Amino acid sequence: DSGVTQTPKHLITATGQRVTLRCSPRSGDLSVYWYQQSLDQGLQFLIQYYNGEERAKGNILERFSAQQFPDLHSELNLSSLELGDSALYFCASSVIGTSSEQYFGPGTRLTVT
Amino acid sequence: ELKVEQNPLFLSMQEGKNYTIYCNYSTTSDRLYWYRQDPGKSLESLFVLLSNGAVKQEGRLMASLDTKARLSTLHITAAVHDLSATYFCAVVDFGNEKLTFGTGTRLTIIP
């Protein structure tokens, strides 16, 4: 158990819908990262937050948005969902930034039908 | 744009043998991660390499980083079945903190 929690574990929804994925980092970790893993695209970095501020942005679609709240939990919002958005979404946390080890949550499996 | 290449993509080894997985990347970086992923599971951090010449070892796994050659290696010594998994390297882009993953190496250890 990495100490990073993600909810929900599984999510099935229809095209065009909007969903919110939630991540709670390990106690004391200030950075949160979001990743997408699919068979087509492999593992992709989406976005990083540090202490509430966006730190780095990867291949995140405009239909996706994220934020980190004052209690350091983070949410990833996916809207206007398409079949191709079906994937595993991982959250990770680290003490500071990318110089420190990242601990991954169990992931949320999103299926868009 | 930073590109990360891992090879081989698939590796089938006999128990007791040694082998190396390679991770090449295209632009300047001094931060590289290695991860392990078991089927249907999340990623587990194995090593964080933060400087040229960095070498880290944990059990039968040893990772090294050569920033001048833009190359990292993950060496497996005397493989055992428990090491069967997919291994990913990931590189931090020096300019923008963006993390880019390699394609992964699926390692199967045969008794």
Interface residues (C-beta under 8 A of the other chain):
Chain A: S2 Y33 G42 L43 Q44 F45 Q48 R55 A56 K57 G58 F90 A92 G97 T98 S99 S100 E101 Q102 Y103 F104 G105 P106 G107
Chain B: R31 Y33 K41 S42 L43 E44 S45 V48 L50 F88 A90 V92 N96 E97 K98 L99 T100 F101 T103 G104
